[in-house]
Amino acid sequence: MDANLDTWWRLAAAAGVAGLALRSEYRSQRAAAAGRAQIFQDCSALLASPQWEYHGQAYPTLRGVYGGLPVKLEAVPDSLGLRKLPTLWLKLDVLQPLPVPGTLAYLLRPLNHEFWSPCAALPQALEVPAAWPQYASLRTNTPAMQPLLAVLANWRDAFEDERFKELVITPRGVRVVYLAAQGSRLHYGVFRRAQFTELPVPPTRLAQPLALACAVHAAAEKITWT
């Protein structure tokens, strides 16, 4: 009888612990959902005419005008990295067409699973300029985009920022990809689910990629393309 009672208490204790863990996970998921909805709430004041687009449980998209240019902000969760914590990327687009002859992409620290990047699909690899960070991929779909490299040298300090990930210039405009947040090591280790604790994105974190994208756009617009 004593053995059976001891077994019962052990099972009850295990069930209690499991119940607490499940309740904690439920609260965590609700908090994460609230965080997703508010990811850019502190940044909308940086934009004129801000407009929100909601996508169910996914991260919302924020559109607006910055420096006279139409911009779009998206958050892209990425958990494909082997033995790496999940990452939340900030994808910032300046959606003003440019008179450029093709696409140029500069991707730092490539891991060959950047599903959100066009870089790997571009057919021509270019040599990364010596003054730029070297652990990177620089690609284009036409050698006619090479005049951009001399212009982009003005922002090599921005490329050194550890949060900077990618710059893309296309006829549709300019894109900058920037690290928004890193996943919680404890939460991912226990539940194998991404949870980002650095949200909402502070306006100070958005200011540099916004300024970079708009400045690159203005510079590309001034190039005389032959």
N, C-alpha and C positions, 0 to 999 in steps of 0.2 A: 504493500500500500504506500509506504513512504517513498519508494522508487517511482511509483506512478505519479504521486503528488509532486515530486521533484521535477519529473518530466513535464508535467502540466505547467508548473511555474516557469520552467525554462521556455516552453512554447509561448506562454502568455507574454513573457518579457520580450521574446523575439518579435511577436506580433505587435506589441506596443512600440518597439523601436522602429519597425517597418512602417507603422502608421504615422509616427512622427516624421519619418523621412518623406513619406508621400505627401503629408500636409505641407511640409517645408518646400517640397518640389512644386506643389500646386501654387503656393504663395509666390514662389520664385517665378513661375511661368506667367502668372498674372502681372507681376511687376515688370517682367521682360516685355510683355505685350504693351503695357502702358509706356515703357521706355521707347519701344519701336514707334508708337504713334507720336511721341513728342521729340523725336530725334533732332529735328531742325527748328524746334519751337523758339529757341533763343537766337536763331540766325535770320529769321524772316525779316527782322528790322533792318538788316543790311541791304535788303532788296526793295526796289520800288515795285508796286503792284504785285505783291506776293500772291501766288495761287497754289493751293494744295490739291494733290491728286492722291486719293486713298485707294489701297489695293488689298482690302480684307485684312488678314493678319500680317501681311508683309509690310515693309517699311514704306512710308508715304514718299511721294516725290514733291519737291518744292520748285516752282518756277517763278521767275520775276525778272527784273531789269537791274543791271549793275553797271555803272559807268556808261549808261546809254545803250548797253548791249543786252539782248535776251539771254538768260542763263537758266540752266536746269540742274538741280541737285538730286542725286540718287544715292542710296546706300546699297552696297553689294556685299552680302555675307559670303565668306569663302572659308570652307572647312576641308578643302581637298588636300592640303599640305600634309605629307607624311611626317609623323612625329613633330608636328607644329601645332600651336594653338590656333583656334579659329580666328579669323581676321575680318574686320568690317571695313570695307573700302568706301571712301567718299568719291563718287564719280561726278565731276563738275564739267558741264558742257557750256561753251559759249556758242549759241546757235545762230550765228550770223554768217552767211556764206562768204567764202574767201576766193579770190581769183588764182588759186594755186593749181598746178597741173596734176597733182596726185595726192598721195597720203604718205606721211612720215610719222613713224612711231619710235619713241625712245623709252624703253622699259628697263627699269633698274631691278637688280637681283632676280632675274628670271628663274622660275622653278619649273617651267614647262607644263604648268597646269592653270595658267591664268586664262580661264574660260571667258572672262569679260574683256580681254585685250585683243585687238586686231593684229598685234605685232607679229606673231608667229605665222600668220597667213600672208604677210607681205613677202613677195618673192626675192627681193634683192637686199642683201646684207651690206651695210656700210661700216667703215671703220669708225669707231668711236673716237672723237677728237681727244688728243692727249690730255687736255686740261679738264675734261669731264670725268665724272666717276666711271671707272672702267668695267666694273662687274655689271654689265648692262648689254642689252641688245638694241641695236639701231638699224631699223629696216625701212624700206620704201617700196613702192610699186613702180617708180620711175626715177632715173638719175636726174631728171629735171628738177627734183626737189632739193638737190644739194646746195643751192644758194642759201637755203634756210640755215644751214649749219653755222655760217659766219654770224648770222643775226642771233641765233640761239646762244652763242657763247656769252652774251650779256647776262644770261641767267644761270650760269654754271654754279653760282653760290646757292641758288634755290635748289638745284639738283643734289646738292650735298645734304640737304635736310633729310634726316632719317625717316621722316614720314612721307616724303615724296616717292611716288612709285612709277608714274608714267605720264608722258606728254604725247599727245596725238594731234597732228594738224592735217585736216582734210578739206576738200572743197565745201563741206557743210559747216566748218568752223573749227574750234579748238577744244580739246578735252584734257583735263588734268585729273589724274587719279592719286588720291592722297589717303594715308592711313587715318581712319576715323577713330577706331578703337581696337583693342586686343581682347580676346576672350579670357574669361576667368579660368585660371589654371585649376583651381579646386573644383569648380562646378563641372568643367569639362572632364576632369579626371574621374569624377564619381558618376555623373549622369550621361557622359558622352554627348552633351548638348551644349551648343554655343550660348554663352551669356556674356553680354558686354556691359561693363559697369561704368564706362566713361561717357555715358549718355545722360542728357542731350549733348550734342556737339556744341562746344562753346564758340561764340562768334570769333574769338581770337584765333581759333584753329582754322576757321574758314577764310580769314582775311588774306593769308598768304597765297593759297591756291587760287582764290578769286582774282587777286591782283596779278598773279603770274599768267593765268589764262587770258585775261583781258590785255595785258601788255604784249604777250606773244601774238595775239590776234591783231593788234594795232601794227606791230612790226611786220607781220606777214602781208598785211594789206598794202604796205608801202613799197614792197619789193616789185621791181619791174621784171615781169616774167616774159621770156622770149619764146 
